[in-house]
């Protein structure tokens, strides 16, 4: 069942995958993604690691707490989806690199 399986090579491959994953995580933090809500009255920016790095709120929203809360929730959810999609894309690229 395990004939021809070289555990040493498999271990090296796992180490390479871990190193590549770490490198990709570091690179992801350099990528920034932004979403706008409320016709541009609110903008939220995060890095590829999912950390929010900037929030821009138009002054007109400061007097309407309920609208601001709704727009923030929407923007954070959209941004989270973008970050997750980016992570999936990077994972597929990484796996493609090992398939060759």
C-alpha positions in Angstrom: 0.0 0.0 0.0 2.8 2.4 0.9 5.4 1.0 -1.6 7.5 3.7 -3.1 6.5 6.3 -0.6 9.5 8.3 0.5 8.7 9.8 3.9 11.8 12.0 3.7 10.6 13.6 0.5 7.1 14.0 1.9 8.5 15.7 5.0 10.5 18.1 2.8 7.4 18.9 0.7 5.4 19.6 3.9 8.1 22.0 5.1 8.1 23.7 1.7 4.3 24.1 1.9 4.5 25.6 5.4 7.2 28.0 4.3 5.2 29.0 1.3 2.0 29.5 3.3 3.9 31.7 5.8 5.3 33.8 2.9 1.9 34.2 1.4 0.4 35.3 4.8 3.1 38.0 5.0 2.5 39.1 1.4 -1.3 39.2 2.0 -0.7 41.8 4.7 0.7 44.1 2.0 -2.4 43.9 -0.1 -5.2 46.3 0.6 -8.8 45.9 -0.3 -11.5 48.6 0.1 -15.3 48.7 0.0 -17.6 51.6 -0.1 -21.1 51.9 1.2 -23.8 54.5 1.2 -22.8 55.8 -2.2 -19.3 56.4 -1.0 -20.2 58.0 2.3 -18.3 55.2 4.1 -15.2 53.4 3.1 -13.5 50.6 4.9 -10.1 49.2 4.0 -8.4 46.0 5.2 -5.3 44.1 4.3 -5.3 40.6 2.9 -4.9 39.2 6.4 -8.3 40.6 7.3 -7.1 43.4 9.5 -9.0 46.6 9.1 -6.5 49.4 8.4 -8.7 52.4 7.7 -12.2 53.7 8.0 -13.4 56.9 6.3 -16.8 58.3 7.3 -18.4 61.2 5.7 -19.4 63.9 8.2 -23.0 63.7 7.1 -23.3 60.2 8.6 -22.2 61.4 12.1 -25.7 62.7 12.8 -27.5 59.5 11.8 -26.2 56.8 14.1 -28.6 54.1 12.8 -27.6 54.6 9.1 -23.9 54.6 10.1 -24.3 51.3 12.0 -26.1 49.7 9.0 -23.5 50.9 6.5 -20.6 49.7 8.8 -22.1 46.2 9.1 -22.6 46.0 5.4 -19.1 47.3 4.6 -17.4 44.9 7.1 -19.4 41.9 5.7 -18.5 42.8 2.1 -14.9 43.4 3.0 -14.7 40.1 5.0 -16.1 38.2 1.9 -13.4 39.9 -0.3 -10.6 38.9 2.1 -11.8 35.3 2.3 -12.1 35.1 -1.5 -8.5 36.5 -1.8 -7.3 33.8 0.7 -9.0 31.1 -1.3 -7.4 32.4 -4.5 -4.0 32.5 -2.9 -4.4 28.9 -1.6 -5.3 27.7 -5.0 -2.2 29.4 -6.5 0.0 27.8 -3.8 -1.4 24.4 -4.5 -1.0 24.9 -8.2 2.7 25.7 -7.6 3.2 22.3 -5.9 1.4 20.4 -8.6 4.1 21.2 -11.2 
